[in-house]
Amino acid sequence: MDSIEADRSGVEGRFVLITGANVGIGQVTAVELAKKGAQVVIAGRSIQRTQPTLDLISALPGAKPALFLPLDLASFESVRACARAYSALGIPLNILVNNAGVAGARGLTHDGFEMTFGVNHLGHFLLTQSLLPVIRNSGNARIVTVASRAHRFAPRLDWDALEMPTRSLTGIREYAVSKLANILFSAELARQLHGTGIATYSLHPGVVDTEIWRAFPNWARPLLRLRGMRTPQEGAQTTLHCVLKAPPGETGLYYADCHPVIPAPAGQNKELAQQLWERSLNWTR
């Protein structure tokens, strides 16, 4: 796995929006990009929970202080408000990192979708769509979406289940579906943005020991550790690679360990990606 060097090339003076950077790989990503001279904006549910990351960036020699915008990905109203707030800043958006996520969450979002799918896919889908006018006006840009190898446990999308409360005992089935959706979305987004100079990437960060598993049942957490868990610093490397080093010609691809890899068959299904795109557009209108 590549180690991202501490130089400032490629991102200095650019504007980055990261979702869910209060802890874990999102926090590492935010801090590392701030070190390299980026203006970082963090979107999250709580300024209080995000303050440690803001403080870390403020303490970096020469770094630009990070900004915070409120965002609840389980609410379309909140997502639209976040996009409006970013647009009102009057700054470009060169890099969007769709990083936030939940695993093991249960129930429905404010808008009536299965919670994990609603947060991990639909919230980020709507945020990206809402910010596309700003991104398009920012010149060459990148949209990086944190997915997961767990998508391999979702061979299809059950459209009816996406509008029902979480059904599995652990929520892992729903998590896998949401990560499949992330990969399909990123690939279709690349096709939709062909020729615009905007590149998109999805990625598997590894199984990372972060708060994303806070809703996972306590009795099942040892199963995760049996597979070996990475530190947030290790897990952030592929995100940083996609932001800083991935070739524009590899737009739409899925990465792991800083290299393109082939997703599961469902993740390569262009027809399924198009269906998800159209349904997501209708759901978020």
C-alpha positions as CSV (number, residue, x, y, z in Angstrom):
1,M,0.0,0.0,0.0
2,D,1.3,3.4,-0.9
3,S,2.3,5.9,1.8
4,I,1.1,9.4,1.0
5,E,4.1,11.7,1.3
6,A,3.9,14.9,3.3
7,D,4.5,17.2,0.3
8,R,2.0,19.9,-0.6
9,S,1.8,19.2,-4.3
10,G,-1.5,18.7,-6.1
11,V,-3.8,20.0,-3.3
12,E,-2.4,23.2,-2.0
13,G,-4.9,26.1,-2.4
14,R,-7.7,23.7,-3.4
15,F,-11.0,23.4,-1.6
16,V,-12.1,20.1,-0.1
17,L,-15.5,19.1,1.5
18,I,-15.4,15.9,3.6
19,T,-18.4,14.3,5.3
20,G,-18.0,12.7,8.7
21,A,-14.5,13.8,9.5
22,N,-14.9,14.0,13.3
23,V,-13.1,10.7,13.8
24,G,-11.6,7.8,12.0
25,I,-10.4,7.8,8.4
26,G,-12.3,11.0,7.7
27,Q,-10.4,12.8,10.4
28,V,-7.1,11.5,9.1
29,T,-8.1,12.5,5.6
30,A,-9.0,16.0,6.7
31,V,-5.8,16.6,8.7
32,E,-3.5,15.2,6.0
33,L,-5.1,17.4,3.3
34,A,-4.9,20.4,5.5
35,K,-1.2,19.7,6.0
36,K,-0.8,19.8,2.3
37,G,-2.3,23.3,2.1
38,A,-6.0,22.5,1.2
39,Q,-8.9,24.6,2.6
40,V,-10.9,21.9,4.4
41,V,-14.6,22.1,5.0
42,I,-16.1,19.4,7.2
43,A,-19.8,18.5,7.1
44,G,-21.1,16.6,10.1
45,R,-24.0,16.2,12.5
46,S,-22.4,18.0,15.5
47,I,-19.9,20.9,15.8
48,Q,-19.1,19.5,19.3
49,R,-18.0,16.1,17.9
50,T,-16.2,17.7,15.1
51,Q,-14.3,20.3,17.2
52,P,-11.3,18.0,17.9
53,T,-10.7,17.7,14.2
54,L,-11.0,21.5,13.7
55,D,-8.6,22.0,16.6
56,L,-6.1,19.5,15.1
57,I,-6.1,21.4,11.9
58,S,-5.9,24.8,13.6
59,A,-2.7,23.6,15.4
60,L,-1.0,22.7,12.1
61,P,1.8,25.2,11.2
62,G,0.7,27.2,8.2
63,A,-2.6,25.3,7.7
64,K,-5.8,27.1,6.9
65,P,-8.4,26.8,9.7
66,A,-11.1,24.3,8.7
67,L,-14.7,25.2,8.4
68,F,-17.7,23.3,9.7
69,L,-21.2,22.9,8.1
70,P,-24.1,21.0,9.7
71,L,-25.2,17.9,7.9
72,D,-27.5,15.0,8.8
73,L,-27.3,12.5,5.9
74,A,-30.5,10.9,7.1
75,S,-32.5,14.0,6.2
76,F,-32.9,15.3,2.6
77,E,-33.8,18.7,4.1
78,S,-30.5,18.8,6.0
79,V,-28.5,17.7,2.9
80,R,-30.0,20.4,0.8
81,A,-29.4,23.0,3.5
82,C,-25.7,21.9,3.7
83,A,-25.3,22.2,-0.1
84,R,-26.9,25.7,0.0
85,A,-24.6,26.7,2.9
86,Y,-21.5,25.6,1.0
87,S,-22.6,27.4,-2.1
88,A,-23.2,30.5,0.0
89,L,-19.5,30.5,1.0
90,G,-18.7,31.6,-2.5
91,I,-15.7,29.3,-2.9
92,P,-14.9,26.6,-5.4
93,L,-15.2,22.9,-4.6
94,N,-12.3,20.9,-6.1
95,I,-12.6,17.7,-4.1
96,L,-15.7,16.1,-2.5
97,V,-15.0,13.2,-0.2
98,N,-18.2,11.2,0.6
99,N,-16.7,9.6,3.7
100,A,-19.4,9.5,6.4
101,G,-21.3,6.2,7.0
102,V,-23.1,4.0,9.4
103,A,-23.1,0.3,10.0
104,G,-25.5,-1.7,12.0
105,A,-28.0,1.2,12.3
106,R,-31.6,0.3,12.3
107,G,-34.9,1.8,11.3
108,L,-35.9,4.5,8.7
109,T,-34.5,7.8,7.7
110,H,-36.5,11.0,8.0
111,D,-37.6,10.5,4.4
112,G,-38.7,6.8,4.8
113,F,-35.7,4.8,3.5
114,E,-33.8,2.0,5.2
115,M,-31.4,3.8,7.5
116,T,-28.1,2.5,6.3
117,F,-29.0,2.8,2.7
118,G,-30.5,6.2,3.2
119,V,-27.4,7.6,5.0
120,N,-24.6,5.8,3.1
121,H,-26.0,6.1,-0.4
122,L,-29.0,8.5,-0.8
123,G,-27.7,11.2,1.5
124,H,-24.4,11.3,-0.4
125,F,-26.1,11.0,-3.8
126,L,-28.3,14.0,-3.0
127,L,-25.3,16.0,-1.6
128,T,-23.3,15.3,-4.7
129,Q,-26.1,16.2,-7.0
130,S,-26.8,19.4,-5.1
131,L,-23.1,20.5,-5.2
132,L,-22.5,19.6,-8.9
133,P,-23.1,23.2,-10.1
134,V,-20.3,24.4,-7.8
135,I,-18.1,21.4,-8.7
136,R,-18.6,22.0,-12.4
137,N,-17.6,25.6,-12.1
138,S,-14.4,24.7,-10.2
139,G,-12.5,23.3,-13.1
140,N,-10.9,19.8,-12.8
141,A,-12.3,18.2,-9.7
142,R,-12.6,14.8,-7.9
143,I,-15.5,13.1,-6.2
144,V,-14.3,10.2,-3.9
145,T,-16.8,7.9,-2.3
146,V,-15.8,5.5,0.5
147,A,-17.4,2.1,-0.2
148,S,-16.4,-1.3,1.1
149,R,-15.4,-4.8,0.1
150,A,-18.7,-5.7,2.0
151,H,-20.5,-5.0,-1.3
152,R,-19.6,-8.5,-2.3
153,F,-22.2,-9.8,0.1
154,A,-25.0,-8.0,-1.8
155,P,-25.5,-9.8,-5.1
156,R,-28.5,-7.5,-6.0
157,L,-30.6,-4.6,-4.9
158,D,-34.1,-5.4,-3.5
159,W,-35.9,-2.2,-4.3
160,D,-38.8,-2.9,-2.0
161,A,-36.5,-3.5,1.0
162,L,-34.9,-0.1,0.5
163,E,-38.1,1.6,1.6
164,M,-38.6,-0.7,4.7
165,P,-37.1,-0.7,8.1
166,T,-33.9,-2.6,8.7
167,R,-34.7,-6.3,8.7
168,S,-31.4,-8.2,9.4
169,L,-30.3,-8.9,12.9
170,T,-26.9,-7.3,12.6
171,G,-27.6,-4.8,9.8
172,I,-24.6,-6.1,7.9
173,R,-26.8,-7.2,5.0
174,E,-28.1,-3.6,4.7
175,Y,-24.6,-2.2,5.0
176,A,-23.4,-4.4,2.1
177,V,-26.3,-3.1,0.0
178,S,-25.4,0.5,0.7
179,K,-21.8,-0.1,-0.2
180,L,-22.8,-1.8,-3.5
181,A,-24.9,1.3,-4.1
182,N,-21.8,3.5,-3.5
183,I,-19.8,1.7,-6.1
184,L,-22.6,1.7,-8.7
185,F,-23.2,5.4,-8.0
186,S,-19.6,6.3,-8.5
187,A,-19.3,4.4,-11.7
188,E,-22.5,5.9,-13.2
189,L,-21.4,9.3,-12.0
190,A,-18.2,8.9,-14.0
191,R,-20.3,8.1,-17.1
192,Q,-22.7,11.0,-16.5
193,L,-19.7,13.4,-16.1
194,H,-17.7,12.1,-19.1
195,G,-15.7,14.9,-20.7
196,T,-16.3,17.5,-17.9
197,G,-12.9,17.1,-16.3
198,I,-14.5,15.7,-13.1
199,A,-13.1,12.3,-12.0
200,T,-14.9,10.0,-9.6
201,Y,-13.6,7.1,-7.6
202,S,-15.0,4.6,-5.0
203,L,-12.8,2.6,-2.6
204,H,-12.5,0.0,0.0
205,P,-10.4,1.4,3.0
206,G,-10.0,-2.0,4.7
207,V,-11.9,-3.0,7.8
208,V,-11.0,-0.1,10.0
209,D,-11.4,0.2,13.7
210,T,-13.5,3.3,13.9
211,E,-16.8,4.5,15.3
212,I,-18.7,3.4,12.2
213,W,-19.3,0.1,14.1
214,R,-20.8,1.9,17.1
215,A,-24.3,0.6,16.2
216,F,-23.1,-3.0,15.5
217,P,-24.2,-5.5,18.2
218,N,-21.7,-5.9,21.0
219,W,-21.9,-9.7,20.7
220,A,-20.9,-9.6,17.0
221,R,-17.9,-7.2,17.2
222,P,-15.3,-9.9,17.9
223,L,-16.2,-11.3,14.5
224,L,-14.9,-8.1,12.9
225,R,-11.6,-8.3,14.8
226,L,-11.0,-11.8,13.7
227,R,-10.7,-10.5,10.2
228,G,-8.0,-8.0,11.2
229,M,-8.8,-4.3,11.5
230,R,-6.7,-1.5,10.3
231,T,-5.9,1.7,12.1
232,P,-7.6,4.9,10.8
233,Q,-4.2,6.1,9.5
234,E,-3.9,2.9,7.5
235,G,-7.5,3.0,6.3
236,A,-7.2,6.6,5.0
237,Q,-4.4,5.8,2.6
238,T,-6.6,4.7,-0.3
239,T,-8.9,7.7,0.2
240,L,-5.8,9.9,0.0
241,H,-4.5,8.1,-3.0
242,C,-7.8,8.7,-4.8
243,V,-7.7,12.3,-3.9
244,L,-4.1,13.0,-4.7
245,K,-2.7,10.4,-7.1
246,A,-5.3,8.3,-9.0
247,P,-5.0,9.0,-12.7
248,P,-8.0,10.9,-14.2
249,G,-8.2,8.2,-16.8
250,E,-9.3,5.7,-14.1
251,T,-12.4,7.7,-13.3
252,G,-15.3,5.5,-12.2
253,L,-13.1,2.7,-11.0
254,Y,-13.1,1.0,-7.6
255,Y,-9.9,1.0,-5.5
256,A,-8.4,-1.1,-2.7
257,D,-4.9,-0.8,-1.2
258,C,-4.3,2.2,-3.5
259,H,-4.9,0.2,-6.7
260,P,-7.9,-0.3,-9.0
261,V,-9.6,-3.7,-8.4
262,I,-12.5,-5.3,-10.0
263,P,-15.7,-5.2,-7.9
264,A,-18.1,-8.1,-7.5
265,P,-20.3,-8.8,-10.6
266,A,-23.2,-6.7,-9.2
267,G,-20.8,-3.8,-8.9
268,Q,-20.0,-4.0,-12.6
269,N,-23.6,-4.1,-13.7
270,K,-24.2,-0.9,-15.8
271,E,-27.9,-1.6,-16.1
272,L,-28.2,-1.9,-12.4
273,A,-26.2,1.3,-11.9
274,Q,-28.5,3.2,-14.3
275,Q,-31.6,1.8,-12.5
276,L,-30.2,2.9,-9.2
277,W,-29.4,6.4,-10.6
278,E,-32.9,6.9,-11.9
279,R,-34.6,5.7,-8.8
280,S,-32.2,7.8,-6.6
281,L,-33.1,10.9,-8.7
282,N,-36.8,10.2,-8.2
283,W,-36.5,9.5,-4.5
284,T,-34.5,12.7,-3.8
285,R,-36.7,15.1,-5.8
